[in-house]
Amino acid sequence: MATLQQQWFGNIRGDLLAGIVVGLALIPESLAFAFIVGVDPRVALYASFTIAVIISFVGGRPGMISAATGAMALVLVSLMKEHGLQYVLAATIVTGIIQWMLGLLGVARLMRFIPNAVMLGFVNALGIMILMSQLPYLIGSNVATYVFAFVTLGLVYLFPRFIRIIPAPLLAIVIMTSLAWMIGVNMQTIGDLGTMPDTLPVFLWPDIPWTLETLRIILPYSLALAVVGLLESLLTANVLDDLTDTSSDKNREARGQGIANVVNGMFGGMAGCALIGQSVINVQSGGRGRLSTLTAGVFLMVLILVLGDFVASIPMPVLVGVMIMVSFTTFNWGSFRFMKRAPKAEVAVMLVTVAVILATNNLAIGVGVGLVMSALAFVAKTSDISVTGKKGVYYVRGPLFFASTAPFIEAVAALPERSIILRFDDSALWDESAVGAVVKVIDRAKEKGQTIQIEGLNPQSEALYASLQR
């Protein structure tokens, strides 16, 4: 893992330029998420600024962008409708406390239990969601909107062939915005999405009664936000680890997300987490270190405070073109190869994960369903067990656990010899159900006048068998 100095100053030019691109891209998304929740646009813009700045110092994945997100916004919708902004801010603070505690408990260790098929489903669903989120800006628009969006998209892919000093998305935004000004074309702009803040965020402790009744209201939302936020953040960290071929401290990232949300809630922002779209923009634009995340947050606020009118006039189709590029790069095109070569069960897990995420617009639910399907597929795959041999010596092959006990009991019951040796050299007792099955076949054999001797247990299986026989 890189040293702190390398994380901050190992890629200064790339981080600064990439951060500028990301800061610009954060504005329309933040405004859109504010509308989802039903809060003033400033709540989401302040959140994106505060979280990005804080996480750049305390996060565990350099170069990852955290801000207001759609996944968190969806959780907050009903809380905002029923109780208002102050409860949203309080829930954000409690969310941060929960995330920080989970980070201390080492929640990142659970990441190794997420299989590749679920990860592919997560990434592909996000790529599709990013693309779908841009469609409202195109559908029903005039010809100029389509032209500017797709010319921008073309420039983003064309510029890297000739110019590498300036990130292609930033260059495309500047050129296409300038062109729009010069020809005076009428298109939707960033300013049409909402008003820009004119001050920095200030300390704002939620004005609610801090009682058990209040906690009863906000705790379910905070738990959901904490889980969704960490899930999206840690999975995004995994994606960036793969993209950059580097490692990250995911428990530190979990704690950092918690700290960022606590501070964020105290300065008038809604809960947020990592954004895979903007994180991919950052990496694709050359961002690798903490400086890129800090630059994104600071540049976002500079834009909306100092250059608010300038930013408000940037045509939405231009940013749509950039975001379409992000959706294409986020989607794992190797998935089609995966679908041809992988076992059908894994392909089904990936497809169901994508379908559930798109149907519910909720990453946590989709990944949860994918994990359940993966677990069931694993159980089905590993539950094959056989009992073969002759002359009273039989070999058990395959793990013995709750899903394989029934065929094991049936196979042993059919053995004809009066004296039987069951060897477990190629098997193992995984759980209490396995021990219970062994005891059952021994007891049933006694009732039929047979004897069964157990041999070849590995040390772990022998210890489990002995402990449950006491």
C-alpha positions in Angstrom: 0.0 0.0 0.0 1.3 3.5 -0.9 2.7 5.8 1.7 0.7 8.8 2.9 3.0 11.1 0.9 2.5 9.1 -2.3 -1.3 9.0 -1.7 -1.4 12.8 -1.5 1.4 14.0 -3.8 2.4 11.1 -6.0 0.2 12.2 -9.0 -0.4 15.9 -8.5 -1.2 17.0 -12.0 -3.4 14.0 -12.8 -5.2 14.3 -9.5 -5.9 18.0 -9.9 -7.2 17.7 -13.4 -9.3 14.6 -12.6 -10.7 16.3 -9.5 -11.9 19.2 -11.6 -13.7 16.9 -14.0 -15.4 15.0 -11.1 -16.3 18.2 -9.3 -18.1 19.4 -12.4 -19.9 16.0 -12.8 -21.0 16.0 -9.2 -23.2 19.0 -9.6 -26.1 17.6 -11.8 -26.1 14.3 -9.9 -26.3 16.0 -6.5 -29.2 18.2 -7.7 -31.0 15.1 -9.1 -30.6 13.3 -5.7 -31.9 16.3 -3.9 -35.1 16.1 -6.0 -35.4 12.4 -5.3 -35.5 13.0 -1.5 -37.5 16.2 -1.8 -35.0 18.5 -0.1 -33.5 21.9 -1.2 -30.7 21.3 -3.7 -28.3 22.9 -1.3 -28.7 19.9 1.1 -27.2 17.5 -1.5 -24.6 20.0 -2.8 -23.4 20.6 0.8 -23.3 16.9 1.4 -21.2 16.2 -1.7 -18.8 18.9 -0.7 -18.5 17.9 2.9 -18.2 14.2 2.4 -15.7 14.5 -0.4 -13.4 16.8 1.6 -13.6 14.7 4.8 -13.2 11.3 3.2 -10.1 12.5 1.3 -8.4 12.7 4.7 -9.9 9.7 6.6 -10.9 7.3 3.8 -9.1 4.0 3.1 -9.4 4.0 -0.7 -7.4 6.9 -2.3 -9.0 8.2 -5.5 -12.5 7.0 -4.6 -15.2 9.7 -4.7 -17.9 9.9 -2.0 -20.8 12.3 -2.1 -24.6 12.3 -2.1 -25.9 9.2 -3.9 -29.0 7.8 -5.4 -29.0 4.7 -3.3 -28.9 6.7 0.0 -31.5 9.2 -1.4 -34.0 6.4 -2.0 -33.8 5.3 1.6 -34.4 8.9 2.8 -37.5 9.6 0.7 -40.1 8.4 3.2 -38.3 9.8 6.2 -38.3 13.3 4.6 -42.0 13.0 3.7 -43.1 11.9 7.1 -40.8 13.9 9.4 -38.9 16.5 7.5 -35.4 17.7 7.0 -34.3 17.9 10.6 -34.9 14.1 11.0 -33.0 13.5 7.7 -30.0 15.3 9.2 -30.3 13.4 12.5 -30.5 10.1 10.7 -27.4 11.0 8.8 -25.5 11.6 12.0 -26.6 8.3 13.5 -25.8 6.6 10.2 -22.2 7.8 10.5 -21.9 6.6 14.1 -23.1 3.1 13.1 -20.7 3.0 10.1 -17.8 4.0 12.3 -18.6 1.3 14.8 -18.9 -1.3 12.1 -15.5 -0.2 10.8 -14.1 -0.8 14.2 -15.6 -4.3 14.3 -13.9 -5.1 10.9 -17.0 -5.2 8.7 -14.8 -5.3 5.6 -13.9 -8.9 6.3 -17.4 -9.8 5.1 -16.4 -8.6 1.6 -14.6 -11.8 0.9 -17.9 -13.7 1.1 -19.3 -11.7 -1.9 -18.7 -13.9 -5.0 -17.5 -12.7 -8.4 -21.0 -13.3 -10.0 -22.6 -10.9 -7.5 -19.8 -8.3 -8.1 -20.4 -8.5 -11.8 -24.1 -8.1 -11.3 -23.5 -5.0 -9.1 -21.1 -3.4 -11.6 -23.3 -4.1 -14.6 -26.5 -2.9 -12.9 -24.7 0.3 -12.0 -23.5 0.9 -15.5 -27.1 0.4 -16.8 -28.5 2.7 -14.0 -26.0 5.4 -14.9 -27.1 5.2 -18.6 -30.8 5.1 -17.6 -30.4 8.1 -15.4 -29.3 10.2 -18.4 -32.3 9.3 -20.6 -34.7 11.9 -19.1 -32.4 14.6 -20.4 -32.6 13.2 -23.9 -36.1 11.8 -24.4 -38.4 14.4 -26.0 -35.6 16.8 -26.5 -34.7 18.8 -29.7 -32.2 17.7 -32.3 -29.5 19.9 -30.9 -29.7 18.1 -27.6 -28.9 14.8 -29.2 -26.2 16.3 -31.4 -24.4 17.9 -28.4 -24.7 14.7 -26.3 -23.3 12.3 -28.9 -20.7 14.7 -30.3 -19.4 15.1 -26.7 -19.4 11.3 -26.3 -17.4 11.0 -29.5 -14.9 13.6 -28.4 -14.4 11.9 -25.1 -13.3 8.8 -26.9 -11.4 10.6 -29.6 -9.3 13.1 -27.6 -7.2 10.5 -25.8 -5.7 9.4 -29.2 -4.2 12.8 -29.7 -4.2 14.8 -26.3 -3.2 13.2 -23.0 -2.2 16.3 -21.0 -5.8 17.4 -20.3 -8.5 14.8 -19.4 -10.7 14.1 -22.3 -14.0 14.7 -20.4 -12.9 18.1 -19.2 -11.7 19.2 -22.6 -14.9 18.0 -24.2 -17.0 19.9 -21.7 -15.1 23.2 -22.3 -15.2 22.9 -26.1 -18.9 21.9 -26.3 -20.0 24.5 -23.8 -18.1 27.2 -25.7 -19.7 26.1 -28.9 -23.1 26.3 -27.4 -22.5 29.8 -26.3 -21.2 30.9 -29.7 -24.1 29.5 -31.7 -26.7 30.4 -29.1 -28.5 27.0 -29.2 -31.4 26.5 -26.8 -30.8 23.5 -24.5 -31.4 22.6 -20.9 -28.6 23.7 -18.6 -27.4 22.7 -15.2 -29.0 25.8 -13.8 -32.4 24.5 -14.9 -32.1 21.7 -12.3 -32.0 24.0 -9.3 -30.6 27.0 -7.6 -27.0 27.2 -6.5 -25.8 27.8 -2.9 -24.2 31.2 -2.3 -22.5 30.4 1.0 -20.4 27.7 2.6 -22.2 25.2 4.8 -22.5 26.2 8.4 -22.8 24.1 11.6 -26.4 23.0 12.0 -27.3 20.7 14.8 -30.6 19.0 14.0 -33.5 20.8 15.7 -35.3 17.8 17.1 -36.0 16.3 20.5 -33.3 13.7 21.2 -35.5 11.2 22.9 -36.1 7.4 22.7 -39.1 8.1 20.5 -37.0 10.1 18.1 -34.4 7.3 18.1 -37.2 4.8 17.4 -38.1 6.8 14.3 -34.6 7.4 12.8 -32.8 4.2 13.8 -34.4 1.9 11.2 -33.5 4.4 8.5 -30.0 4.9 9.9 -29.4 1.1 9.9 -30.5 0.8 6.3 -28.4 3.8 5.3 -25.4 2.4 7.1 -25.7 -1.0 5.4 -26.4 0.5 1.9 -23.7 3.1 2.2 -21.0 0.6 3.3 -22.1 -2.0 0.8 -21.9 0.5 -2.1 -18.6 2.0 -0.8 -16.8 -1.2 -0.2 -17.9 -2.8 -3.4 -16.8 0.4 -5.2 -13.5 0.2 -3.4 -13.2 -3.3 -4.8 -13.9 -2.1 -8.3 -11.3 0.6 -8.0 -8.8 -1.9 -6.6 -9.3 -3.9 -9.8 -9.1 -0.9 -12.1 -5.9 0.5 -10.6 -4.3 -2.9 -9.6 -3.8 -1.5 -6.1 -5.1 -2.5 -2.6 -7.0 -0.4 0.0 -7.8 -0.4 3.7 -11.5 -1.2 3.6 -12.0 -1.1 7.4 -10.5 2.4 7.4 -12.8 3.3 4.6 -15.8 2.1 6.7 -14.7 4.2 9.6 -14.0 7.1 7.3 -17.5 6.9 5.8 -18.9 7.1 9.3 -16.8 10.1 10.2 -17.8 11.9 7.0 -21.5 11.3 7.5 -21.4 12.5 11.1 -19.7 15.8 10.1 -21.9 16.0 7.0 -25.1 15.7 9.1 -23.9 18.5 11.4 -23.4 20.8 8.4 -26.8 20.4 6.8 -26.0 17.6 4.3 -28.0 14.4 3.5 -26.3 11.0 4.0 -23.9 9.9 1.3 -21.4 7.2 0.3 -19.1 6.2 -2.5 -20.2 7.0 -6.1 -19.0 4.4 -8.5 -19.8 6.6 -11.5 -17.7 9.5 -10.3 -15.1 7.2 -9.0 -14.7 5.7 -12.4 -14.6 9.2 -14.0 -11.8 10.0 -11.6 -9.8 7.0 -12.4 -10.4 7.3 -16.2 -9.4 10.9 -16.0 -6.1 10.1 -14.3 -7.0 10.5 -10.7 -5.3 8.1 -8.3 -4.7 9.8 -5.0 -6.4 11.6 -2.1 -5.7 14.9 -3.7 -8.2 14.1 -6.5 -11.0 13.5 -4.0 -10.2 16.7 -2.1 -10.0 18.7 -5.4 -13.4 17.3 -6.5 -15.1 18.5 -3.3 -13.3 21.9 -3.2 -13.8 22.6 -6.9 -17.5 21.7 -6.6 -17.9 24.4 -4.0 -15.8 26.9 -5.8 -17.8 26.4 -8.9 -21.2 26.9 -7.2 -20.0 29.8 -5.1 -17.6 31.7 -7.4 -18.7 30.6 -10.9 -22.3 29.7 -10.2 -23.6 31.6 -13.2 -21.0 30.0 -15.4 -21.7 26.5 -14.2 -25.4 27.0 -14.4 -25.0 27.7 -18.2 -23.3 24.5 -19.0 -25.6 22.5 -21.3 -26.9 19.3 -19.8 -26.4 17.3 -23.0 -22.7 17.9 -22.7 -22.6 16.3 -19.2 -24.9 13.6 -20.5 -22.3 12.7 -23.1 -19.7 12.3 -20.4 -22.0 10.2 -18.2 -22.8 7.9 -21.1 -19.1 7.3 -21.4 -19.0 6.5 -17.7 -21.8 4.0 -18.1 -20.0 2.2 -20.9 -16.7 2.0 -18.9 -18.5 1.0 -15.7 -20.3 -1.9 -17.5 -18.1 -5.0 -17.5 -18.2 -6.1 -21.1 -16.3 -9.2 -20.2 -19.5 -10.4 -18.7 -20.7 -11.7 -22.1 -17.6 -14.0 -22.1 -18.3 -14.9 -18.5 -21.9 -15.9 -19.5 -20.5 -18.3 -22.2 -17.9 -20.0 -20.0 -19.2 -19.9 -16.4 -21.5 -22.5 -14.8 -25.1 -21.8 -15.4 -25.8 -21.2 -11.7 -23.2 -18.3 -11.6 -24.6 -16.8 -14.7 -28.1 -16.9 -13.1 -26.8 -15.2 -10.0 -25.3 -12.4 -12.0 -28.4 -11.9 -14.1 -30.8 -12.0 -11.1 -28.6 -9.5 -9.2 -28.8 -7.1 -12.2 -32.5 -7.6 -12.6 -33.3 -7.1 -8.9 -31.1 -3.9 -8.6 -32.8 -2.4 -11.7 -36.3 -3.4 -10.6 -35.9 -2.1 -7.0 -33.4 0.7 -7.8 -31.7 -0.5 -4.6 -28.1 -1.9 -4.6 -28.5 -3.5 -1.1 -31.5 -5.6 -2.1 -30.0 -6.7 -5.4 -26.7 -7.8 -3.8 -28.6 -9.4 -0.9 -30.7 -11.5 -3.3 -27.5 -12.4 -5.2 -25.8 -13.5 -2.1 -28.7 -15.7 -1.1 -28.8 -17.3 -4.6 -25.0 -17.9 -4.5 -25.4 -19.5 -1.1 -28.1 -21.8 -2.4 -26.1 -22.6 -5.5 -23.1 -23.4 -3.3 -25.2 -25.7 -1.1 -26.6 -27.5 -4.1 -23.1 -28.0 -5.6 -21.4 -29.2 -2.5 -24.3 -31.4 -1.3 -23.3 -34.3 -3.6 -22.2 -37.2 -1.4 -21.5 -40.9 -2.2 -20.8 -44.0 -0.2 -18.9 -46.6 -2.2 -16.8 -49.7 -1.4 -17.1 -53.4 -0.9 -16.6 -56.2 1.6 -17.7 -54.0 4.5 -15.3 -51.1 3.9 -17.0 -48.1 2.4 -15.6 -44.6 1.6 -17.7 -41.5 2.1 -16.9 -38.9 -0.6 -18.1 -35.3 -0.4 -18.8 -33.0 2.7 -21.4 -34.1 5.1 -23.6 -31.3 6.3 -27.2 -30.4 6.6 -27.9 -30.5 2.9 -26.2 -33.9 2.3 -27.4 -35.8 5.4 -30.5 -37.3 3.7 -28.7 -39.1 0.8 -25.9 -40.2 3.2 -28.4 -41.8 5.6 -30.2 -43.5 2.7 -26.9 -44.9 1.2 -25.7 -46.3 4.5 -29.1 -47.9 5.3 -28.8 -49.9 2.1 -25.5 -51.5 3.0 -25.9 -55.3 3.5 -22.9 -56.3 5.7 -23.3 -57.0 9.4 -19.9 -55.3 10.1 -19.3 -52.0 8.3 -16.4 -49.6 8.3 -17.2 -46.0 7.1 -14.0 -44.2 6.1 -14.1 -40.3 5.9 -10.7 -39.8 4.3 -12.4 -37.9 1.5 -15.1 -36.3 3.5 -15.6 -34.0 6.6 -18.2 -33.3 9.2 -19.2 -29.7 8.7 -22.0 -29.1 11.3 -24.2 -30.5 14.0 -26.5 -32.1 11.3 -23.5 -34.1 10.1 -22.8 -35.5 13.5 -26.5 -36.2 14.0 -26.6 -38.1 10.7 -23.6 -40.3 11.8 -25.2 -41.0 15.1 -28.5 -41.9 13.4 -26.9 -44.4 11.0 -25.0 -46.1 13.9 -28.2 -46.3 16.0 -30.3 -47.7 13.1 -27.6 -50.2 12.3 -27.6 -51.5 15.9 -31.4 -52.0 15.6 -30.8 -54.2 12.6 -28.0 -56.2 14.2 -25.3 -54.3 12.3 -22.2 -52.6 13.6 -20.7 -49.4 12.1 -17.2 -48.2 12.8 -16.1 -44.6 11.9 -12.6 -44.1 10.7 -10.5 -41.5 8.8 -12.0 -38.4 10.3 -9.8 -35.3 10.1 -8.9 -33.5 13.4 -11.6 -30.9 13.0 -14.3 -33.4 12.2 -13.1 -35.6 15.1 -13.2 -32.7 17.5 -16.7 -31.7 16.4 -17.9 -35.3 16.7 -16.4 -35.7 20.1 -17.8 -32.4 21.4 -21.3 -33.1 20.4 -21.2 -36.6 21.9 -20.6 -35.3 25.4 
